[in-house]
Amino acid sequence: MGLIIGATTLVPKRKQVMPKSVFFIGIKGVGMTSLALAMADAGWVVSGSDTDEVFITDAILKKHNIKVSLFSVPLPQCDLIIHSAAYPVPTTNIPTKTLAQALADFVGSRRVIAVAGVGGKTTTSAMLAALFHSIGRDVGYYVGTSTIAGLDSPGHAGSDPYYVIEADEYAVSKTDPRPKFALLTPEIVITTNIVHDHPDIYPTVGDTLRVFSDLIKGIPASGTWVYNDTDPLTMQILKNSNPVCHLSPYNSNLKPFELSVFGDQNQLDAQAAVLAAQAAGIPLEIAEKAIQAYRGAGRRQEYHGEVAGRLLYDDYGHHPGEIEVTTTSFKTHFPDRRVILVFESHTYTRTESLLSDFAKALSVADLTFIMPIFESAREIGKPHQITPASFAALIPGATALTWDNAAEVVWNASRPGDIILTMGAGFVYKLHEDFKKHL
């Protein structure tokens, strides 16, 4: 049967003759796509609008027969509109929700496992979804990616009481500064790490600590906090917040798992997923075996194939900590290969606020290229202090690129045996289409 969320039924009852309809404005974003697929899975008639630019979610939306129109097309008659925070609230009499509001309403009274943190959220959430489904538990899940290997989609309604959510710390909308995860009432919370990010809404480390501390304080006494006990800010929250819930720490000193993905961060994320599954009632020995079902997710150390002796990979990492950990994992896993990093920084605000950290992290690669910086909607029309050229000048041997010359310059600088790793939260992954022309 469906879930009743206040006065709104977001998961339609099976007896309902006419399913409800929902329209997503900005449907191609990974979070919007994930919820759209979950709601379609629950019986809603789903459609949406976006630009005609190709996103990583285009294929999965097409696979599930979700109609996507251009923004210029008038809004259809529907029961609910969900809009991305990146776009203005539409003027309409139709009930309208932000993505964060709609997600919270959709899961309602389900037993939420919230996966939070500045890095590792997507991977850990995908690991949990794969783990549960490999043992026949039909949990719902909402993961901010385009694909999860072995699962049908990144968003699923599920019939199990538990619902896995990649819980975002970013603001609900331009007019609602609350973190998106503040709208959730999780029973189990994973924090993969806590570091200062999003300086546009969290100017100081203290602001970041505050929102994560509030998240932890909200876990009920019967719930569980799964946390990395080697993370400094996490331990500061533990010391100062006095959580009443069960505590389940993990760290890199625990026995490693046999995974099909490499790197220390994947091992840490697997530890977190296994402990969360245990907190949800899965025997530890079963969870430890089931974690092997995870085989990867879109834009997370994603392999794009071998072309002319070069191994092509892509990753979503866009914070200095993520960049350093991911690049180091490639250098460790492939000790005899050069790692060529092509980085597209995401937002001028983040780049300028964390500039020295970025320079340090990007110096780990054998050769680094800097793409034009991704400008957020909030930054359009504002002056910027940093340019790709001045950014590259801070990194030994780095080169600034344009979108017109990037693929050619990187390819000509590479040689057989190299790894070409694109990284960033924008569109840098599209360079692989050009690299593959050398097949």
Residue pairs with C-beta under 8 A, 6 or more apart in sequence:
1 13
1 14
2 9
2 10
2 11
2 12
2 13
2 14
2 16
2 42
2 43
3 9
3 10
3 11
3 107
3 108
3 109
3 110
4 108
5 105
5 106
5 108
5 109
6 105
8 105
9 16
9 20
10 39
10 42
10 102
10 105
10 106
10 108
11 42
11 43
11 106
11 108
11 157
12 19
12 20
12 42
12 43
12 44
14 43
16 43
19 43
19 44
19 45
20 43
20 44
20 45
20 79
20 80
21 44
21 45
21 46
21 47
21 76
21 77
21 78
21 79
21 80
22 36
22 39
22 44
22 45
22 46
22 47
22 78
22 79
22 80
22 81
22 82
23 46
23 47
23 48
23 49
23 75
23 76
23 78
23 80
23 81
23 82
24 32
24 35
24 36
24 46
24 47
24 48
24 49
24 81
24 82
24 83
24 84
25 48
25 49
25 71
25 81
25 82
25 83
25 84
25 87
25 90
26 32
26 48
26 49
26 50
26 83
26 84
26 86
26 87
27 33
27 36
27 47
27 48
27 49
27 50
27 57
27 61
27 66
27 68
28 48
28 50
28 51
28 55
28 57
28 58
28 61
28 68
29 55
29 57
29 84
29 86
30 56
30 57
30 144
30 145
30 146
30 154
31 84
31 99
31 103
31 142
31 144
31 168
32 48
32 82
32 84
32 99
33 57
33 60
33 61
33 146
33 154
33 155
34 142
34 143
34 144
34 145
34 153
34 154
34 155
35 82
35 99
35 102
35 103
35 106
35 142
35 155
36 46
36 48
36 61
36 66
36 155
37 46
37 60
37 61
37 64
37 66
37 153
37 154
37 155
37 156
38 106
38 140
38 141
38 142
38 155
38 156
38 157
39 46
39 106
39 155
39 157
40 46
40 64
40 66
41 153
41 155
41 156
41 157
42 106
42 157
45 78
46 66
47 66
47 67
47 68
47 69
47 76
47 78
48 66
48 67
48 68
48 69
49 68
49 69
49 70
49 71
49 73
50 68
50 70
50 71
51 70
51 71
52 70
54 430
56 146
56 298
56 299
56 429
57 146
58 68
59 146
60 146
60 147
60 153
60 154
61 68
63 153
64 153
71 87
75 81
75 90
75 92
75 94
77 94
78 94
79 94
79 95
80 94
80 95
80 96
80 97
80 102
81 90
81 92
81 94
81 95
81 96
81 97
82 96
82 97
82 98
82 99
82 102
83 89
83 90
83 96
83 97
83 98
83 99
84 99
85 98
85 99
85 100
85 171
85 172
85 173
85 174
86 377
89 96
90 96
97 105
98 172
98 173
98 176
99 180
100 168
100 172
100 173
100 180
100 183
101 172
101 183
103 142
103 165
103 180
103 183
103 184
104 183
104 184
107 140
107 142
107 163
107 165
107 184
110 140
110 161
110 162
110 163
111 161
111 162
111 163
111 187
111 188
111 280
112 162
112 163
112 165
112 184
112 185
112 186
112 187
112 188
113 128
113 162
113 163
113 164
113 165
113 186
113 187
113 188
113 189
113 190
113 276
113 280
114 165
114 167
114 181
114 184
114 186
114 188
114 189
114 190
114 215
115 121
115 124
115 125
115 128
115 164
115 165
115 166
115 167
115 190
115 192
115 272
115 276
116 167
116 168
116 169
116 181
116 189
116 190
116 191
116 192
116 212
116 215
117 124
117 190
117 191
117 192
117 193
117 194
118 169
118 192
118 193
118 194
118 195
118 197
118 319
118 321
118 322
119 192
119 193
119 195
119 265
119 317
119 319
119 321
119 322
119 325
120 192
120 193
120 265
120 268
120 269
120 272
121 144
121 166
121 167
121 168
121 192
122 143
122 144
122 145
122 166
122 297
122 300
122 316
123 265
123 266
123 269
123 297
123 300
124 190
124 192
124 269
124 272
124 273
125 141
125 142
125 143
125 144
125 164
125 165
125 166
126 143
126 145
126 148
126 151
126 154
126 294
126 297
126 300
127 269
127 270
127 273
127 291
127 294
128 139
128 141
128 164
128 273
128 276
128 277
129 139
129 141
129 143
129 148
129 151
129 156
129 164
130 148
130 149
130 150
130 151
130 291
130 293
130 294
130 295
131 273
131 274
131 277
131 282
131 287
131 290
131 291
131 293
131 294
132 138
132 139
132 160
132 162
132 164
132 277
132 282
132 290
133 139
133 150
133 151
133 293
134 150
134 290
134 293
135 282
135 286
135 290
137 160
137 162
137 282
138 158
138 159
138 160
139 156
139 158
139 160
139 162
139 163
139 164
140 156
140 157
140 158
140 160
140 162
140 163
140 164
141 154
141 155
141 156
141 158
141 163
141 164
141 165
142 154
142 155
142 163
142 164
142 165
142 166
143 154
143 155
143 164
143 166
143 297
144 154
144 166
144 168
145 154
145 297
145 298
145 299
145 300
146 154
146 298
146 299
147 153
147 154
147 297
147 298
148 154
148 296
148 297
148 298
149 294
149 295
149 296
149 297
150 293
150 294
150 295
154 297
154 298
162 280
165 184
165 186
167 180
167 181
167 184
167 186
167 189
167 215
168 179
168 180
168 181
169 179
169 180
169 181
169 197
169 198
169 208
169 211
169 212
170 179
170 180
170 198
170 201
171 177
171 178
171 179
171 180
171 201
172 178
172 179
172 180
172 182
172 183
174 378
177 201
179 211
179 215
181 215
182 211
182 214
182 215
185 218
186 215
186 218
186 219
186 223
187 219
187 220
187 222
187 223
187 224
188 219
188 223
188 224
188 225
188 226
188 276
188 279
188 280
189 215
189 216
189 219
189 223
189 224
189 225
189 226
190 226
190 227
190 272
190 273
190 275
190 276
191 212
191 215
191 216
191 225
191 226
191 227
191 228
191 231
191 234
192 228
192 268
192 269
192 272
193 228
193 231
193 233
193 234
193 321
194 208
194 209
194 212
194 231
194 233
194 234
194 237
195 208
195 233
195 319
195 321
196 202
196 204
196 205
196 208
196 354
197 208
197 319
197 350
198 208
198 350
199 349
199 350
199 353
199 354
200 347
200 349
200 350
200 376
200 378
201 207
202 208
202 211
205 233
208 233
209 233
209 236
209 237
212 233
212 237
213 237
213 240
213 241
216 225
216 237
216 241
216 243
216 245
217 241
217 243
219 225
219 243
219 244
219 245
220 244
220 245
221 244
221 245
222 245
222 246
223 245
223 246
223 279
224 245
224 246
224 247
224 248
224 276
224 279
225 243
225 245
225 246
225 247
225 248
226 248
226 249
226 250
226 272
226 275
226 276
226 279
227 234
227 238
227 247
227 248
227 249
227 250
228 234
228 249
228 250
228 251
228 268
228 272
229 235
229 249
229 250
229 251
230 251
230 252
238 247
246 279
248 275
248 276
248 278
248 279
250 268
250 271
250 272
250 275
251 268
251 271
252 264
252 267
252 268
254 271
256 267
257 267
257 270
257 271
257 274
257 288
257 291
257 292
258 292
259 266
259 267
259 270
259 291
259 292
259 294
260 292
260 294
260 295
260 296
261 294
261 295
261 296
261 300
261 301
262 301
262 329
262 333
263 301
263 325
263 326
263 329
263 330
263 332
263 333
264 325
264 328
264 329
265 325
265 326
265 329
266 301
266 329
270 291
270 294
273 287
273 291
273 294
274 284
274 287
274 288
274 291
277 287
277 290
278 284
278 287
282 290
296 302
296 303
299 314
299 315
299 316
299 429
300 315
300 316
301 313
301 315
301 326
301 329
302 313
302 314
302 315
302 429
303 311
303 312
303 313
304 312
304 313
304 314
304 432
304 435
304 436
305 312
305 436
306 312
307 435
307 436
307 438
307 439
308 416
308 438
308 439
309 415
309 416
309 417
309 418
310 414
310 415
310 416
310 417
310 418
310 419
310 420
310 435
311 334
311 337
311 418
311 419
311 420
312 419
312 420
312 432
312 435
312 436
313 330
313 419
313 420
313 421
313 422
314 421
314 422
314 423
314 428
314 429
314 432
315 326
315 421
315 422
315 423
316 423
316 424
316 425
317 323
317 325
317 326
317 423
317 424
318 345
318 346
318 350
318 423
318 424
318 425
319 350
319 354
320 354
320 357
320 358
320 360
320 361
321 357
321 361
323 341
323 343
323 358
323 361
323 362
323 364
323 423
324 360
324 361
324 364
326 421
326 423
327 339
327 341
327 361
327 364
327 365
327 421
327 423
328 364
330 339
330 419
330 421
331 339
331 364
331 365
331 366
334 419
336 417
337 417
337 418
337 419
338 366
338 367
338 414
338 415
338 417
338 418
338 419
339 365
339 366
339 367
339 418
339 419
339 421
340 365
340 366
340 367
340 368
340 369
340 410
340 413
340 414
340 418
340 419
340 420
340 421
341 362
341 364
341 365
341 367
341 368
341 369
341 421
341 423
342 369
342 371
342 401
342 406
342 410
342 420
342 421
342 422
342 423
342 428
342 431
343 362
343 368
343 369
343 370
343 371
343 422
343 423
343 424
343 428
344 371
344 372
344 373
344 374
344 422
344 423
344 424
344 425
344 426
344 427
344 428
345 351
345 358
345 370
345 371
345 373
345 374
345 391
345 424
346 373
346 374
346 376
346 424
346 425
346 426
347 373
347 374
347 375
347 376
347 379
348 373
348 375
348 376
348 379
348 382
348 384
348 385
348 386
349 376
349 378
349 379
351 358
351 373
351 386
351 391
352 384
352 385
352 386
355 386
355 391
355 394
356 394
358 391
358 394
359 394
359 395
362 368
362 370
362 395
362 398
363 395
363 396
365 421
367 397
367 413
368 392
368 395
368 397
368 398
368 399
369 392
369 398
369 399
369 400
369 401
369 406
369 409
369 410
369 413
370 388
370 391
370 392
370 395
370 398
370 399
370 400
370 401
371 388
371 401
371 403
371 406
371 424
371 426
371 428
372 388
372 401
372 402
372 403
373 384
373 386
373 387
373 388
373 391
374 424
374 425
374 426
374 427
387 400
388 400
388 401
389 400
391 400
392 398
392 399
392 400
399 409
399 413
401 409
401 410
406 431
407 431
407 434
407 435
408 434
410 420
410 431
410 435
411 434
411 435
411 438
414 420
420 435
422 428
422 429
422 431
422 432
